[in-house]
């Protein structure tokens, strides 16, 4: 069914905390013109739900198991899936916003926003508008640019979680030497002493 023939805006929500997920769904389902067609608690589930249901709007947190919300958004963009993406997060960091926009997101909102604004944001992005927290929008283009490549980001994220280089290599289908090279590049770019400090700096900036 095409979105033009729907009498409601179809929404998929991804959030790894069950209580928050339920609250968001209940909030949107109170609206006469919005229907939550699926809920997901991991990045993999979210990607499959969007591909299966083809919603008009996809609302996602950033940090989730298996894939982050930003990674799901980037994959949907790569596949040319016609869905509007709204990032709903606690991370008020310009780095995250810039990555969200690069991944094709139409909205970036903070979880401490008034609840009634969420439904209106869904309607606005559904009609082709962009909805972004205004303070973050101003900061995003004055903040320093993200120096990491996507592969460096993947490797550094796992290293920051305490995963050993060999295990990172196995997860990402790389050689252990290549993983060490990516870590060395990331550490150098961030001016860090080691992988732990590099991960901390990158996370603070919103680059992980």
C-alpha positions in Angstrom: 0.0 0.0 0.0 1.5 3.4 -0.9 1.6 6.2 1.7 -0.6 8.3 -0.6 -3.5 5.9 0.0 -3.1 5.5 3.7 -5.5 7.3 6.0 -2.9 7.3 8.8 0.9 8.0 9.0 2.6 4.6 9.5 5.3 4.6 12.1 8.0 2.1 13.3 9.7 2.8 16.6 13.0 1.5 17.7 14.1 1.8 21.4 16.0 -0.8 23.5 14.3 0.2 26.8 10.9 -1.6 26.9 9.2 1.0 29.2 10.3 3.9 27.0 9.3 2.0 23.8 5.9 1.3 25.2 5.4 4.9 26.4 6.3 6.3 23.0 4.0 3.9 21.1 1.1 4.6 23.5 1.7 8.4 23.1 1.6 8.2 19.3 -1.3 5.8 19.2 -3.5 8.4 21.0 -3.3 10.4 17.7 -6.1 9.8 15.2 -3.8 10.2 12.2 -0.9 8.1 13.4 -0.5 4.3 13.5 2.4 2.5 15.1 2.8 -0.6 12.9 5.9 -2.1 14.5 8.2 -1.8 17.5 11.8 -2.9 17.7 14.4 -3.2 20.5 17.6 -3.7 18.5 19.1 -2.3 15.3 18.6 -5.6 13.4 15.0 -5.8 14.4 14.5 -2.1 13.4 15.9 -2.6 10.0 13.8 -5.7 9.3 10.7 -3.9 10.6 11.2 -1.0 8.3 11.9 -3.2 5.3 8.8 -5.4 6.1 6.2 -2.7 6.9 7.5 0.2 4.8 6.4 2.9 7.2 6.2 6.6 6.4 8.3 7.5 9.5 10.9 5.6 11.4 11.7 6.9 15.0 14.8 5.5 16.5 17.1 5.9 19.5 20.9 6.0 18.8 22.4 3.4 21.1 20.8 0.0 20.6 22.1 -3.6 20.4 23.5 -5.0 17.1 23.2 -1.7 15.1 23.0 1.8 16.3 20.1 4.0 15.1 22.5 6.0 13.0 23.8 2.8 11.3 20.2 1.7 10.6 19.5 5.1 9.1 22.6 4.9 6.9 21.7 1.4 5.7 18.1 2.6 4.8 19.6 5.5 2.9 22.0 3.1 1.1 19.1 0.9 0.1 17.1 3.9 -1.0 14.2 3.0 1.3 11.5 5.7 1.1 11.1 6.4 4.8 11.6 9.6 6.9 13.9 9.0 9.8 13.6 10.8 13.2 16.4 10.3 15.8 15.0 10.6 19.3 17.8 10.5 21.8 19.3 11.8 25.1 22.5 12.8 23.3 22.6 16.5 22.9 25.8 16.5 20.9 26.5 18.3 17.6 28.6 15.4 16.4 25.7 13.0 16.6 23.4 15.5 14.8 25.9 15.9 11.9 26.2 12.1 11.6 22.4 11.8 11.6 22.0 14.3 8.8 24.7 12.6 6.8 22.7 9.3 7.2 19.7 11.0 5.8 17.7 11.7 8.9 14.9 14.3 8.7 14.6 14.9 12.4 16.8 15.0 15.5 15.0 15.4 18.8 15.8 15.1 22.5 13.9 12.9 24.8 13.3 15.7 27.3 11.2 17.5 24.7 7.5 18.1 25.6 5.6 14.9 24.8 3.0 16.6 22.6 5.7 17.8 20.2 6.6 14.3 19.1 3.3 13.7 17.2 3.7 17.1 15.5 7.3 16.3 14.6 6.1 13.1 12.9 3.6 15.0 10.9 6.1 17.6 9.8 8.7 15.1 8.6 6.0 13.1 6.9 5.3 16.2 4.9 8.9 16.6 3.9 10.0 19.1 6.5 13.1 18.8 8.7 12.7 18.9 12.5 15.9 19.5 14.5 16.5 20.7 18.1 17.3 24.4 17.4 20.2 24.7 19.8 21.9 21.6 18.4 21.3 22.9 14.9 23.3 26.0 15.7 26.1 24.1 17.3 26.4 21.5 14.6 28.0 23.8 12.1 30.4 25.5 14.5 31.7 22.3 16.1 34.9 20.7 14.8 34.3 18.1 12.0 34.4 14.4 12.7 37.8 13.2 11.6 37.0 9.4 11.8 36.2 7.2 8.8 33.3 4.8 9.3 35.6 1.8 9.6 37.7 3.6 12.2 34.5 4.4 14.1 33.4 0.7 14.1 36.8 -0.5 15.3 37.2 2.2 17.9 33.7 1.6 19.3 34.4 -2.1 19.8 37.8 -1.3 21.3 36.2 1.1 23.7 33.9 -1.6 24.9 36.9 -3.7 25.8 36.9 -6.1 22.8 40.3 -7.4 21.9 41.9 -6.7 18.5 41.6 -10.3 17.4 37.9 -10.5 18.3 37.3 -7.1 16.5 39.0 -8.6 13.5 36.8 -11.6 13.6 33.6 -9.6 14.0 34.4 -7.2 11.1 36.1 -9.8 8.8 39.4 -8.0 8.9 43.0 -9.0 9.7 44.3 -8.3 13.2 47.0 -6.1 11.7 44.4 -4.1 9.8 42.4 -3.5 13.0 45.6 -2.3 14.7 46.2 0.1 11.8 42.7 1.5 12.1 43.1 2.0 15.9 46.4 3.6 15.4 44.9 6.1 12.9 42.0 6.9 15.2 44.3 7.4 18.2 46.5 9.7 16.2 43.6 11.7 14.8 42.1 12.3 18.2 45.5 13.1 19.9 44.9 10.3 22.4 47.4 8.2 24.4 45.6 4.9 23.8 42.5 3.3 22.5 40.5 3.8 25.7 41.2 7.5 25.7 40.5 7.7 22.0 37.1 6.1 22.5 36.3 8.4 25.4 37.1 11.5 23.4 35.2 10.3 20.4 32.1 9.4 22.5 32.2 12.8 24.2 32.2 14.6 20.8 29.4 12.4 19.5 31.6 10.7 16.9 30.9 7.2 18.2 
